[in-house]
């Protein structure tokens, strides 16, 4: 499911919110403020051959801040995850990097036409911007906020995130998506600053392998349990609900964890959880791909994979907040559409045969299961 030129998530019930494929957009803000006002808040990119050591503003966001700590987490994660994928695939990622004059920037890495993955991308973004009061109210979920405050001007915000989608060749290897992000609004003209974390990792197979699902979900249940025993059940349910393709009445995949607007503990505590979660992407996913990458498959199985990728496209273009927000606000198109598969198919009124493996997984898409 990228922070790149798409400001990705701006929302919270009771505490500020915002934005890109790596940093989600304002869920509500699109109906509250004109796209152009958000578009003007983000400066144009200047491409560079090598990304700087940090994308943060020099001398302002020092290494002891949550901003700096989170940027290090996502930069390190991008390096380690790309290295692991290259070791399995044998092909290298192509990298684009850019910076902005007043701070921020991004690093986009894409592996296309690989030996194992048809397409895999891992994006990192850091954004400094500002939003009008109506977007700030929408972000916080409090329509009364800032009333009677006079002209407070645009509210400065910061966001950083990492996002990735990986589409394998073999239909017995699942697609995987992850996204982890951190957002702050600054204290401004008497307006209190806000912060929160969001993210998740989810899996989209074309066929059910019970052991694979137990491994994937078990890995993330263990991560959650280390930080809060209530997290896994809560975030697994949230994942199933978020990735619902409403017009189909089915989920995009077989879930994982998903959370947003997380600020119920101190930021250092949630930073540790987010770090643990993103650092277990490889352990949760790569063993499944290694297990199945050389499995034989039929043309019918490949066609089914293409149909499920069609569903992936439908969700991302219709419902995914990061994608839709980026498209409506003039974001960096290559980053926004990084999540799209190389190929996908649609067949008119296609129905899997009763009792088939395709029918088995369709039941799981329509009735989310408990895997661990």
C-alpha positions, 0 to 999 in steps of 0.5 A: 500500500509511500510518503513521497509526493503524496501527503499520506495520512492526516487523521485522528479521533482526538489528536492531530493527523496527516499523509504519502505511500509512506505517510498516509493522507488526511482521510477527511481533509480531502472533503474539507480543503482544496487539493491545491492548498495541500499541493502548494505546501510541498516543494518541488523535488531536486533529484540527487545522485546519492541521498544525504545522510539525513533528509531532516532539516540540519540543526533543527531536528537533532538526533535525540528527537523522535523525528530523527530516531524514526528517520533512522529506523526507516532508512535502516529498514529500507537498506536491510529489506532491499538487501534481503530481497536482492539476495532472494531475487538475484537482481538489484533495485533501481534507486531515485533520490530527491531532496527539497530546499527547505528540508525533506526528500525521498528515496525510491527503490524499485526492482522490476522484471526480477527473477522472483518478483515481477515488481518490488518497491520500497519507498522512504519519504520525509515531508515538511509542509503546512495545512490550512486550519480546516485541514487541521480540524479534519485531521484531529477529528474535532470541528470545533478546534481553532474556532474563535482563534482568529487567523492562525494561518497554516499549521506546520507539519512533519511526516516521515514514512516507509512503504512497500509492495512486492508482487512475485511471479509465481502464483504460489508466492503471496504479494506483501505490503507494509507501511510505517509512518510518523506524523507531527503538527508543530505548536503554532500560534497557540495551537497545541502540537500533535503526534501519532504513529501508523502502519502495518504489514499485510499479505495477499496470497492467491492460494491458501497455505495454512502453514504460511498464514500461521507463520506470517500471522504468528510472526506479527502476533509475537511482535505485538505481544512483546509490546501490548497483549491487546495489540494483535487482535485489535490490529488484525481486525483493523487490517481486515476492515481497512483492506475491504473491497466494499463493492466486491464484499471481499478483502484484498488479502488475508490480513496482517496488522494495521494501525493508525493514529496511535498515540495512547502511550509515550512516543518512545514506547510506540517507536519501539513497537513500530521499529520491531514491526518493520524489522520483522517484515523479512522474517514474516515474508521471505521464508514463504517466498523462498518456500514457493518461488520454484513451485510448478504452476499451471496457466490457470493458476497464473490467470487466477493470480492476475485476477486477484491482482485486478482486485489489488488494483481496484482497492488501491485506486478506489479505497486506499487513502494514500493513493487517492490523496496523492492522485488528487493533490498532484503527488509524485506519480511514480511513487503513488503508483509504485504499488501497482502490479506489472500486470493484472486481469479482469474477466466478466462475471468470473466465478471459481469452480465449487470445491476448487482451491480458488473457491477456498480462498474466496471464502477466506476473502469473504469471511476473514479467519483467525490464523493463530 
